[in-house]
């Protein structure tokens, strides 16, 4: 990435943080109150579900209006603003700056994640690769350009990685074994290695690849506790992922691979054009091939017996004695 982009992004982060502190000084929010909440670089309408004092400061459990409850989370006072005309104007100004589209049906701002916007850098490759697009009528091409992806994106998982998934399921659910945590390399390490690999192969560091990897990390951290863990792994998760620890710094290739099984179910909820979805599909396949190439070093060969099964065995032995 160019240094000018990094510098501007850093300045933007600082200004956003300053705005949050200014807007949230000495503000207390009540249960059921409608608020404006920062999530990443944008502001969303939200509702306070409950409030608690944690570590001598107020924390609020919020639900983002119009979004799945899986995105509900605990936030600090620095992430919230009162729902006032002045703050709504701030939201609208920030949306305009970020290039957010309005959903004509609901009126809510629908922000396309940066991961998908930046893939447009390589959009010309898709256009030049197919002649069919030139033959479309103007009306139908406009409709398809504005249409979101309704059918799942197909992600072809290499056969050796499919076997890895089967073995993974078998170890956890039938043999009562778990992946030993924390993993090394972890998800962050693997993403960094792939970025380095692509940079050397392409002879340059592309913004699109970097943003896709950031998006994968975000999806992983969000999805892991909701849909990527087996029931027998949840106790382990609670032990290792505490406070502000990111799952991507604790878990490794075994759980990252599970994300690619779930991505086809998640992506249709994101408003993206069909050709961009095709480009993402190609990038995901390339990443999976990279994981396959490094399968021996990225994945563990054997899992550890879970604490629950070990303790049960000890109890059984004691009872026999």
Secondary structure, DSSP 8 states (H G I E B T S, - for coil): --HHHHHHHHHHHHHHHHHHHHHHTT----TT-EEEEEETTEEEEEEEEEEEEETTEEEEEEEETTS-GGG-EEEEGGGEEE--HHHHHHHHHHHHHHT-EE-TTT--EE---HHHHGGGGGHHHHHHH-SHHHHS-HHHHHHHHH----S-------HHHHHHHHHHHHHHHTS-EE--SS-SS-HHHHHHHHHHHHHHHHTS--HHHHHHHHHHHHHHHHHIIIII--GGGHHHHHHHS-TT--GGGT--HHHHHHHHHHHHHHHTTS---HHHHHHHHHHHHHHHHHHHHTHHHHS-SS-EE-HHHHHHHHHHHHHH-
